[in-house]
Amino acid sequence: MVSNQTADYAGVPLPEVQIITNRLLSAETTEVVLNKLDAIKGIRQIQMTGESIPKTINSGPGKGLPNNHTERRVIYVNGREVELRYLVGAFYIELEVTDEDELDAKLKEIETACNECIEFGYVLNVGRYSKYKPTLHDYRSE
């Protein structure tokens, strides 16, 4: 069965900024970075990836016991609670920009925000890192 749902932005590939940190970030640093990025206009969405911190221990003699990791906690981004389930190592930021000049201006703002709070360095790339329209796999999985 084929779905009639359409993407929010009709298949237009908006640019994404990939930020890969040299070290995994603590919860405090992640909170600061997200709040600085949240203040930048023109950011459509931010995705984070990194090392998972499960709620319970998955293997070993403590399997099934609660995982009392200090970095798995609630952080506050622009006053909203966000449960942090990762030691963040990468951000993927989708931008709503119309031309190269606007993209360059947003990149400078993002770079400034990252320089202020990512202490051990990072790599910043521009491209498209997540899919923006349905693929054959999406149609098969329905």
C-alpha positions as CSV (number, residue, x, y, z in Angstrom):
1,M,0.0,0.0,0.0
2,V,1.4,3.4,-1.0
3,S,1.1,6.3,1.4
4,N,-0.2,9.7,0.1
5,Q,1.8,11.6,2.8
6,T,4.1,14.3,1.5
7,A,7.2,15.7,3.0
8,D,7.0,19.1,4.8
9,Y,9.2,20.8,2.2
10,A,8.2,18.9,-0.9
11,G,11.5,17.0,-1.5
12,V,13.7,20.1,-1.6
13,P,17.2,19.1,-0.3
14,L,17.9,21.8,2.3
15,P,21.6,22.1,3.3
16,E,22.8,20.4,6.5
17,V,25.8,21.2,8.7
18,Q,27.6,18.3,10.2
19,I,29.5,18.9,13.4
20,I,31.7,16.1,14.6
21,T,33.4,16.7,18.0
22,N,36.9,15.4,18.7
23,R,35.6,14.1,22.1
24,L,32.2,13.0,23.3
25,L,30.5,15.9,25.1
26,S,29.3,16.0,28.7
27,A,25.6,16.7,29.4
28,E,26.6,20.2,30.5
29,T,28.4,21.0,27.3
30,T,25.7,19.5,25.2
31,E,23.1,21.7,27.0
32,V,25.3,24.8,26.4
33,V,25.8,24.0,22.7
34,L,22.1,23.3,22.1
35,N,21.1,26.6,23.7
36,K,23.6,28.5,21.7
37,L,22.4,26.9,18.5
38,D,18.7,27.4,19.4
39,A,19.3,31.1,19.4
40,I,20.3,31.1,15.7
41,K,17.5,31.9,13.4
42,G,17.1,29.7,10.3
43,I,17.8,26.4,11.9
44,R,15.1,24.0,10.9
45,Q,16.1,21.0,13.1
46,I,19.0,19.6,15.0
47,Q,19.7,15.9,15.3
48,M,22.3,14.4,17.7
49,T,24.2,11.1,17.7
50,G,26.8,9.5,19.9
51,E,27.3,6.7,22.3
52,S,24.1,5.4,23.8
53,I,23.6,5.4,27.5
54,P,20.8,2.8,28.1
55,K,18.4,3.0,31.1
56,T,19.3,-0.5,32.1
57,I,22.5,-2.5,31.8
58,N,22.3,-4.7,28.7
59,S,24.9,-7.3,29.4
60,G,27.2,-8.8,32.0
61,P,26.6,-9.6,35.6
62,G,24.5,-6.5,36.2
63,K,22.2,-7.2,33.2
64,G,18.7,-5.7,33.8
65,L,19.8,-3.4,36.7
66,P,19.4,0.4,36.4
67,N,22.3,2.1,34.7
68,N,23.2,5.0,37.1
69,H,25.3,6.9,34.6
70,T,25.7,10.5,35.6
71,E,25.4,11.8,32.0
72,R,22.0,10.3,31.4
73,R,19.7,13.0,32.6
74,V,17.4,15.8,31.7
75,I,18.8,18.9,30.2
76,Y,17.0,22.2,29.4
77,V,17.0,23.7,25.9
78,N,15.3,27.0,25.6
79,G,13.2,26.2,28.7
80,R,12.1,22.8,27.4
81,E,13.1,19.5,29.1
82,V,15.1,17.1,26.9
83,E,16.1,13.7,28.1
84,L,19.7,13.1,27.1
85,R,20.2,9.4,26.2
86,Y,23.6,9.9,24.5
87,L,27.1,11.1,25.1
88,V,26.9,13.4,22.0
89,G,29.6,13.2,19.4
90,A,27.9,14.7,16.4
91,F,25.2,17.2,15.5
92,Y,23.3,17.4,12.2
93,I,21.8,20.8,11.7
94,E,19.3,21.4,8.8
95,L,19.2,25.0,7.7
96,E,16.5,27.0,5.9
97,V,18.5,29.2,3.6
98,T,17.7,30.6,0.2
99,D,21.2,31.4,-1.2
100,E,24.9,31.0,-0.7
101,D,25.4,34.3,1.2
102,E,22.7,33.4,3.7
103,L,24.3,29.9,4.1
104,D,27.8,31.5,4.7
105,A,26.3,33.9,7.4
106,K,24.6,30.9,9.2
107,L,27.9,28.9,9.1
108,K,29.7,31.8,10.7
109,E,27.1,32.0,13.5
110,I,27.3,28.2,14.0
111,E,31.1,28.3,14.1
112,T,31.1,31.1,16.6
113,A,28.7,29.2,18.9
114,C,30.8,26.0,18.6
115,N,34.1,27.8,19.2
116,E,32.7,29.3,22.5
117,C,31.7,26.0,24.0
118,I,33.3,23.0,22.3
119,E,36.6,22.9,24.2
120,F,38.5,20.1,22.5
121,G,37.7,20.9,18.9
122,Y,35.4,19.8,16.1
123,V,35.1,19.3,12.4
124,L,32.4,21.2,10.5
125,N,31.1,20.1,7.1
126,V,28.3,21.2,4.8
127,G,26.3,18.8,2.7
128,R,23.2,16.6,2.9
129,Y,23.5,13.8,5.5
130,S,19.9,12.6,6.0
131,K,17.4,11.7,3.4
132,Y,14.8,14.3,2.4
133,K,12.4,12.2,0.3
134,P,11.0,8.7,0.5
135,T,13.1,5.9,-0.9
136,L,12.2,2.5,-2.3
137,H,12.8,1.0,1.2
138,D,10.1,3.3,2.7
139,Y,7.6,2.0,0.2
140,R,8.5,-1.7,0.9
141,S,8.3,-1.4,4.7
142,E,4.6,-0.4,4.7
